[in-house]
């Protein structure tokens, strides 16, 4: 499993536009092949900072989404709202929540 976290900082006046964009596209993203989880987190101390947290079946599944028409619409629209460049992290999960090895 691949876990992807993207930390995004918005100008305060752009937060509402981002939230609208996210909520318009979240169900479509969740339905992409290989998407197992999609969450939006808000920084408790800095309310203009958000993170998307997603789980993907594999790096190939994430890359398929990133080549999709949906990503081609959502990501450029999101990027226009940033106050600073985003930080993105992808990690492979090697154990399950119960501590058992993932095969």
MMTF fields as JSON, N, C-alpha, C and O atoms, coordinates in Angstrom:
{
  "mmtfVersion": "1.0.0",
  "mmtfProducer": "UNKNOWN",
  "numBonds": 411,
  "numAtoms": 412,
  "numGroups": 103,
  "numChains": 1,
  "numModels": 1,
  "chainsPerModel": [1],
  "groupsPerChain": [103],
  "chainIdList": ["A"],
  "bondAtomList": [4, 2, 8, 6, 12, 10, 16, 14, 20, 18, 24, 22, 28, 26, 32, 30, 36, 34, 40, 38, 44, 42, 48, 46, 52, 50, 56, 54, 60, 58, 64, 62, 68, 66, 72, 70, 76, 74, 80, 78, 84, 82, 88, 86, 92, 90, 96, 94, 100, 98, 104, 102, 108, 106, 112, 110, 116, 114, 120, 118, 124, 122, 128, 126, 132, 130, 136, 134, 140, 138, 144, 142, 148, 146, 152, 150, 156, 154, 160, 158, 164, 162, 168, 166, 172, 170, 176, 174, 180, 178, 184, 182, 188, 186, 192, 190, 196, 194, 200, 198, 204, 202, 208, 206, 212, 210, 216, 214, 220, 218, 224, 222, 228, 226, 232, 230, 236, 234, 240, 238, 244, 242, 248, 246, 252, 250, 256, 254, 260, 258, 264, 262, 268, 266, 272, 270, 276, 274, 280, 278, 284, 282, 288, 286, 292, 290, 296, 294, 300, 298, 304, 302, 308, 306, 312, 310, 316, 314, 320, 318, 324, 322, 328, 326, 332, 330, 336, 334, 340, 338, 344, 342, 348, 346, 352, 350, 356, 354, 360, 358, 364, 362, 368, 366, 372, 370, 376, 374, 380, 378, 384, 382, 388, 386, 392, 390, 396, 394, 400, 398, 404, 402, 408, 406],
  "bondOrderList": [1, 1, 1, 1, 1, 1, 1, 1, 1, 1, 1, 1, 1, 1, 1, 1, 1, 1, 1, 1, 1, 1, 1, 1, 1, 1, 1, 1, 1, 1, 1, 1, 1, 1, 1, 1, 1, 1, 1, 1, 1, 1, 1, 1, 1, 1, 1, 1, 1, 1, 1, 1, 1, 1, 1, 1, 1, 1, 1, 1, 1, 1, 1, 1, 1, 1, 1, 1, 1, 1, 1, 1, 1, 1, 1, 1, 1, 1, 1, 1, 1, 1, 1, 1, 1, 1, 1, 1, 1, 1, 1, 1, 1, 1, 1, 1, 1, 1, 1, 1, 1, 1],
  "groupList": [{"groupName": "UNK", "atomNameList": ["N", "CA", "C", "O"], "elementList": ["N", "C", "C", "O"], "formalChargeList": [0, 0, 0, 0], "bondAtomList": [1, 0, 2, 1, 3, 2], "bondOrderList": [1, 1, 2], "singleLetterCode": "X", "chemCompType": "L-PEPTIDE LINKING"}],
  "groupTypeList": [0, 0, 0, 0, 0, 0, 0, 0, 0, 0, 0, 0, 0, 0, 0, 0, 0, 0, 0, 0, 0, 0, 0, 0, 0, 0, 0, 0, 0, 0, 0, 0, 0, 0, 0, 0, 0, 0, 0, 0, 0, 0, 0, 0, 0, 0, 0, 0, 0, 0, 0, 0, 0, 0, 0, 0, 0, 0, 0, 0, 0, 0, 0, 0, 0, 0, 0, 0, 0, 0, 0, 0, 0, 0, 0, 0, 0, 0, 0, 0, 0, 0, 0, 0, 0, 0, 0, 0, 0, 0, 0, 0, 0, 0, 0, 0, 0, 0, 0, 0, 0, 0, 0],
  "groupIdList": [1, 2, 3, 4, 5, 6, 7, 8, 9, 10, 11, 12, 13, 14, 15, 16, 17, 18, 19, 20, 21, 22, 23, 24, 25, 26, 27, 28, 29, 30, 31, 32, 33, 34, 35, 36, 37, 38, 39, 40, 41, 42, 43, 44, 45, 46, 47, 48, 49, 50, 51, 52, 53, 54, 55, 56, 57, 58, 59, 60, 61, 62, 63, 64, 65, 66, 67, 68, 69, 70, 71, 72, 73, 74, 75, 76, 77, 78, 79, 80, 81, 82, 83, 84, 85, 86, 87, 88, 89, 90, 91, 92, 93, 94, 95, 96, 97, 98, 99, 100, 101, 102, 103],
  "secStructList": [7, 3, 3, 3, 3, 3, 3, 3, 3, 3, 7, 4, 4, 4, 2, 2, 2, 2, 2, 2, 2, 2, 2, 2, 2, 2, 2, 2, 2, 2, 6, 1, 6, 6, 3, 3, 3, 3, 3, 3, 3, 3, 7, 1, 1, 7, 6, 6, 3, 3, 3, 3, 3, 3, 3, 3, 1, 7, 2, 2, 2, 2, 2, 2, 2, 2, 6, 1, 2, 2, 2, 2, 2, 2, 2, 2, 2, 2, 2, 6, 6, 3, 3, 3, 3, 3, 3, 3, 3, 3, 3, 3, 7, 7, 5, 7, 6, 6, 1, 7, 5, 7, 7],
  "xCoordList": [0.844, 0.0, 0.89, 1.94, 0.456, 1.161, 0.319, -0.873, 0.935, 0.269, 0.82, 2.032, -0.081, 0.308, -0.256, -1.449, 0.603, 0.189, 0.685, 1.863, -0.22, 0.13, -0.288, -1.466, 0.701, 0.463, 0.385, 1.298, -0.745, -1.003, -1.302, -2.104, -0.65, -0.876, -1.588, -1.131, -2.704, -3.519, -3.531, -3.359, -3.732, -4.031, -5.378, -6.265, -5.553, -6.82, -8.059, -9.071, -7.991, -9.161, -9.398, -10.415, -8.482, -8.625, -9.113, -9.418, -9.187, -9.574, -10.956, -11.149, -11.894, -13.26, -13.3, -14.021, -12.544, -12.485, -11.882, -12.369, -10.822, -10.224, -11.214, -11.359, -11.893, -12.839, -13.954, -14.372, -14.427, -15.473, -14.936, -15.605, -13.739, -13.119, -12.903, -13.195, -12.393, -12.161, -13.47, -13.546, -14.492, -15.756, -16.463, -17.23, -16.215, -16.788, -16.111, -16.718, -14.857, -14.104, -13.813, -13.38, -14.033, -13.595, -14.238, -13.543, -15.514, -16.152, -15.616, -15.472, -15.323, -14.753, -13.362, -13.01, -12.574, -11.228, -11.323, -10.589, -12.229, -12.394, -12.794, -12.52, -13.435, -13.876, -12.819, -13.035, -11.685, -10.61, -10.093, -9.99, -9.766, -9.234, -7.995, -7.053, -8.016, -6.869, -6.899, -6.07, -7.83, -7.934, -8.664, -9.807, -8.013, -8.589, -9.06, -9.899, -8.53, -8.884, -8.529, -7.506, -9.373, -9.069, -9.648, -10.848, -8.801, -9.225, -8.641, -7.619, -9.303, -8.801, -8.598, -9.512, -7.408, -7.088, -6.822, -6.249, -7.245, -6.96, -6.008, -6.196, -4.985, -4.038, -4.782, -5.468, -4.644, -5.359, -4.871, -5.64, -3.614, -3.048, -3.027, -2.958, -3.087, -3.027, -4.149, -3.932, -5.333, -6.507, -6.452, -7.377, -5.407, -5.264, -4.344, -4.004, -3.942, -3.105, -3.918, -4.53, -3.923, -4.659, -3.729, -2.728, -4.078, -3.367, -4.39, -5.442, -4.068, -4.832, -4.044, -2.817, -4.764, -4.181, -4.909, -6.127, -4.151, -4.793, -3.985, -2.767, -4.7, -4.085, -4.392, -5.52, -3.364, -3.489, -2.994, -2.029, -3.648, -3.295, -1.812, -1.148, -1.312, 0.075, 0.492, -0.332, 1.783, 2.282, 1.675, 1.408, 1.456, 0.832, -0.577, -0.971, -1.337, -2.702, -2.657, -3.446, -1.739, -1.6, -1.179, -1.71, -0.239, 0.214, -0.889, -0.964, -1.746, -2.888, -3.808, -4.271, -4.077, -4.892, -4.206, -4.858, -2.911, -2.187, -2.122, -1.857, -2.357, -2.418, -3.859, -4.09, -4.82, -6.234, -6.697, -6.077, -7.791, -8.427, -8.869, -8.764, -9.363, -9.81, -8.66, -8.821, -7.507, -6.347, -5.939, -5.562, -6.018, -5.676, -6.572, -6.188, -7.758, -8.666, -8.461, -8.373, -8.387, -8.369, -7.041, -7.032, -5.932, -4.64, -4.307, -3.905, -4.451, -4.165, -5.07, -4.617, -6.332, -7.248, -6.835, -6.957, -6.346, -5.878, -4.598, -4.46, -3.668, -2.379, -2.538, -1.741, -3.556, -3.777, -4.12, -4.024, -4.517, -4.954, -3.851, -4.054, -2.698, -1.628, -0.988, -0.83, -0.624, 0.181, 1.661, 2.487, 1.993, 3.368, 3.304, 2.245, 4.41, 4.391, 4.021, 4.379, 3.313, 2.92, 4.105, 5.114, 3.956, 4.908, 4.186, 3.078, 4.793, 4.152, 5.063, 6.276, 4.451, 5.176, 4.437, 3.215, 5.171, 4.618, 5.454, 6.683, 4.788, 5.497, 4.797, 3.581, 5.58, 5.019, 4.756, 5.629, 3.569, 3.224, 3.604, 3.194, 4.391, 4.87, 4.224, 4.449, 3.418, 2.691, 1.26, 0.967, 0.378, -1.026, -1.192, -0.267, -2.347, -2.567, -2.383, -1.998, -2.648, -2.517, -1.069, -0.783, -0.171, 1.22, 1.579, 2.708, 0.642, 0.912, 1.528, 1.198, 2.419, 3.044, 2.0, 1.116, 2.125, 1.272, 1.972, 3.159, 1.247, 1.846, 1.521, 1.93],
  "yCoordList": [-1.175, 0.0, 1.238, 1.264, 2.255, 3.525, 4.566, 4.713, 5.276, 6.354, 7.668, 7.849, 8.571, 9.873, 10.975, 10.989, 11.893, 13.063, 14.296, 14.397, 15.226, 16.481, 17.613, 17.765, 18.411, 19.553, 20.81, 21.123, 21.529, 22.686, 23.897, 23.825, 25.014, 26.27, 27.228, 27.481, 27.747, 28.647, 30.044, 30.219, 31.021, 32.348, 32.238, 31.539, 32.904, 32.767, 32.99, 32.313, 33.922, 34.204, 33.133, 33.179, 32.168, 31.097, 29.783, 28.838, 29.721, 28.465, 28.009, 26.832, 28.903, 28.533, 27.974, 27.013, 28.563, 28.063, 26.663, 25.796, 26.439, 25.109, 24.079, 22.999, 24.409, 23.458, 23.105, 21.949, 24.067, 23.819, 22.867, 21.905, 23.144, 22.302, 20.882, 19.919, 20.745, 19.42, 18.646, 17.489, 19.272, 18.562, 18.227, 17.266, 19.006, 18.69, 17.487, 16.802, 17.229, 16.165, 14.947, 13.922, 15.016, 13.926, 12.58, 11.564, 12.534, 11.245, 10.65, 9.433, 11.506, 11.024, 10.446, 9.42, 11.095, 10.595, 9.259, 8.321, 9.176, 7.926, 6.759, 5.605, 7.046, 5.997, 5.605, 4.697, 6.287, 5.937, 4.544, 4.207, 3.728, 2.395, 2.471, 3.211, 1.695, 1.635, 2.605, 2.502, 3.551, 4.478, 3.772, 3.345, 3.654, 2.963, 3.918, 3.552, 5.135, 6.111, 7.499, 7.688, 8.463, 9.866, 10.665, 10.602, 11.416, 12.258, 13.648, 13.83, 14.622, 15.99, 16.363, 16.236, 16.82, 17.239, 18.739, 19.281, 19.4, 20.828, 20.985, 20.358, 21.824, 22.094, 22.781, 23.781, 22.243, 22.776, 24.166, 24.958, 24.472, 25.76, 26.795, 27.996, 26.328, 27.228, 26.842, 26.027, 27.412, 26.963, 27.17, 26.76, 27.788, 27.942, 26.86, 26.901, 25.889, 24.786, 23.498, 23.18, 22.761, 21.507, 20.419, 20.7, 19.184, 18.036, 17.073, 16.837, 16.524, 15.388, 14.142, 14.103, 13.147, 11.869, 10.811, 10.661, 10.077, 9.058, 7.77, 7.777, 6.664, 5.337, 4.812, 4.901, 4.265, 3.73, 2.3, 1.968, 1.466, 0.057, -0.113, -1.031, 0.788, 0.693, 2.041, 2.932, 2.164, 3.367, 3.485, 4.59, 2.343, 2.37, 2.96, 3.711, 2.619, 3.16, 4.675, 5.399, 5.155, 6.601, 7.273, 8.324, 6.674, 7.258, 7.273, 8.203, 6.255, 6.242, 7.413, 8.097, 7.649, 8.809, 10.104, 10.996, 10.21, 11.439, 11.7, 12.828, 10.682, 10.851, 11.028, 11.214, 10.969, 11.009, 12.425, 13.419, 12.473, 13.749, 14.473, 15.696, 13.716, 14.316, 15.05, 16.201, 14.405, 15.05, 16.282, 17.31, 16.167, 17.277, 18.486, 19.603, 18.279, 19.387, 19.892, 21.096, 18.956, 19.31, 19.941, 20.964, 19.342, 19.823, 21.241, 22.055, 21.583, 22.963, 23.981, 25.066, 23.632, 24.544, 24.725, 25.818, 23.651, 23.728, 24.551, 25.395, 24.311, 25.012, 26.53, 27.272, 26.983, 28.43, 29.079, 30.299, 28.279, 28.812, 28.804, 29.331, 28.224, 28.083, 29.419, 30.298, 29.55, 30.68, 30.335, 31.211, 29.055, 28.558, 27.207, 26.581, 26.744, 25.423, 24.319, 24.405, 23.295, 22.204, 21.298, 21.284, 20.553, 19.508, 18.185, 18.019, 17.247, 15.956, 14.829, 14.867, 13.824, 12.656, 11.407, 11.328, 10.432, 9.117, 8.088, 8.107, 7.193, 6.135, 4.809, 4.758, 3.74, 2.399, 1.871, 1.931, 1.361, 0.762, -0.709, -1.422, -1.157, -2.532, -3.403, -4.613, -2.811, -3.605, -3.113, -1.962, -3.992, -3.626, -2.924, -2.943, -2.304, -1.655, -2.593, -2.139, -3.879, -4.826, -5.324, -6.169, -4.808, -5.192, -6.415, -6.898, -6.924, -8.098, -7.614, -6.539, -8.417, -8.064, -8.023, -8.875, -7.027, -6.918, -7.68, -7.471, -8.551, -9.359, -8.749, -9.275],
  "zCoordList": [0.0, 0.0, 0.0, 0.642, -0.725, -0.778, -0.048, -0.321, 0.866, 1.596, 1.069, 0.948, 0.761, 0.2, 1.086, 1.389, 1.498, 2.266, 1.528, 1.185, 1.29, 0.635, 1.564, 1.885, 1.996, 2.893, 2.035, 1.271, 2.185, 1.342, 2.206, 3.137, 1.893, 2.603, 1.656, 0.542, 2.119, 1.304, 1.896, 3.103, 1.058, 1.571, 2.284, 1.796, 3.416, 4.154, 3.289, 3.475, 2.355, 1.519, 0.451, -0.241, 0.303, -0.681, -0.074, -0.802, 1.255, 1.914, 1.463, 1.158, 1.418, 1.033, -0.399, -0.668, -1.296, -2.679, -2.713, -3.439, -1.931, -1.883, -1.346, -1.919, -0.25, 0.345, -0.632, -0.703, -1.365, -2.364, -3.448, -3.823, -3.937, -4.956, -4.449, -5.159, -3.222, -2.659, -2.544, -2.957, -1.989, -1.777, -3.092, -3.151, -4.141, -5.453, -6.103, -6.926, -5.738, -6.412, -5.541, -6.069, -4.235, -3.355, -3.683, -3.665, -3.977, -4.29, -5.587, -5.703, -6.56, -7.825, -7.589, -8.172, -6.742, -6.453, -5.718, -6.03, -4.741, -3.984, -4.882, -4.553, -6.003, -6.912, -7.942, -8.744, -7.917, -8.845, -8.495, -7.315, -9.499, -9.224, -8.332, -8.615, -7.257, -6.354, -5.204, -4.3, -5.201, -4.07, -2.93, -3.09, -1.8, -0.654, 0.433, 1.256, 0.446, 1.481, 0.98, 0.322, 1.292, 1.034, 2.183, 2.446, 2.868, 3.976, 3.796, 3.133, 4.396, 4.425, 5.88, 6.695, 6.204, 7.563, 7.565, 6.62, 8.641, 8.81, 9.986, 11.028, 9.823, 10.898, 12.051, 11.843, 13.25, 14.411, 14.803, 15.349, 14.533, 14.934, 13.816, 14.074, 12.587, 11.435, 10.467, 9.571, 10.633, 9.881, 8.375, 7.675, 7.856, 6.399, 5.821, 4.639, 6.66, 6.213, 6.26, 7.28, 5.16, 5.04, 4.514, 3.855, 4.817, 4.268, 3.695, 4.287, 2.541, 2.066, 2.453, 2.351, 2.891, 3.325, 2.509, 2.611, 1.697, 0.872, 0.907, 1.086, 0.732, 0.631, -0.764, -1.249, -1.392, -2.739, -2.737, -2.049, -3.499, -3.63, -3.977, -3.494, -4.821, -5.282, -5.86, -6.067, -6.112, -6.778, -8.175, -8.647, -8.838, -10.171, -10.117, -11.009, -9.07, -8.933, -8.745, -9.351, -7.91, -7.717, -9.024, -9.385, -9.721, -10.983, -12.032, -12.834, -12.037, -12.959, -12.651, -13.564, -11.367, -10.988, -11.428, -11.969, -11.202, -11.522, -13.026, -13.439, -13.848, -15.303, -15.802, -16.997, -14.876, -15.272, -15.611, -15.231, -16.329, -16.665, -15.396, -15.306, -14.42, -13.156, -12.473, -12.064, -12.344, -11.731, -12.544, -11.981, -13.859, -14.735, -14.549, -14.897, -14.005, -13.7, -12.271, -12.033, -11.328, -9.902, -9.476, -8.791, -9.874, -9.374, -9.847, -9.015, -11.125, -11.533, -10.822, -10.457, -10.629, -9.932, -8.479, -7.926, -7.859, -6.472, -6.386, -5.501, -7.297, -7.279, -7.36, -6.787, -8.063, -8.189, -6.849, -6.713, -5.859, -4.569, -3.511, -2.417, -3.809, -2.821, -2.464, -3.311, -1.184, -0.725, -0.862, -1.118, -0.689, -0.83, -1.528, -1.552, -2.094, -2.743, -1.742, -0.567, -2.197, -1.304, -0.975, -1.679, 0.1, 0.466, 0.306, 0.816, -0.39, -0.636, -0.196, -0.403, 0.416, 0.889, 0.452, 0.578, -0.06, -0.385, 0.349, 0.277, 1.053, 1.775, 1.525, 1.346, 1.516, 1.403, 2.798, 3.664, 3.016, 4.294, 4.224, 3.308, 5.197, 5.172, 6.233, 6.252, 7.124, 8.109, 8.178, 7.854, 8.601, 8.763, 10.11, 10.921, 10.369, 11.655, 12.852, 13.93, 12.683, 13.778, 13.918, 14.766, 13.096, 13.178, 12.346, 12.421, 11.556, 10.723, 9.421, 8.921, 8.886, 7.609, 6.497, 6.416, 5.66, 4.474, 3.361, 3.109, 2.703, 1.626, 0.29, -0.745]
}
